[in-house]
Every structure is written in structure tokens, then in C-alpha cells.
Amino acid sequence: MKPYRDILSIVLYPIISEKVLNNMEEKNELEFVVVRNANKYQIKKAVEKLLGVKVVKVRTRIDKRGKRAVVRLAPEYSASEIAARLGII
């Protein structure tokens, strides 16, 4: 895997759905579409740098939109506040 020159180019855009909003409040998670060849470590570093938060866990899956990354934030950060800051809720 070749390293990215700009780690911020890994995260493409956030995903908003009813299920994501539920997980945002219950599990403190955000979901993003990311570049397909990014690994979990790169996604974690990109989200931490982009949003200024601490990431606890990253889960990924591939679907028709591309590669999705579900990112769980540390308890001291609120996923709802981060989403509001991004303007997605």
C-alpha cells in the first residue's frame, strides 16, 4: 500500500441516514465514504486530523457507494456535536 501524500484526501464525504443518526446518538459513531484502497489505520489518522477528535475504533465495508468507514469516537467527544459542526444534522 503506497502512503497518501495528503492524508485528508482519504475521507470523501459523510453518510447520513436514519440508522447512522441512531448510531450517532447510541454508539457515538460517525460514518464516511472513504477511498477504496485506504486501510483502517489511515482512515483513523485522517478522521483524527480532519475533525480534531480521538478515534477508538474503525470498521469498514464495501457497498455500492464505495468503501464505508464507521468510526467510533472516544467518550469525551460527542458524535452529534461533531456532525452539527460539519453541518450534516
Secondary structure, DSSP 4 states (H G I P E B T S, - for coil): -PPPSSGGGSEEEE---HHHHHHHHHT-EEEEEE-TT--HHHHHHHHHHHH---EEEEEEEEETTEEEEEEEEPTTS-HHHHHHHHT--
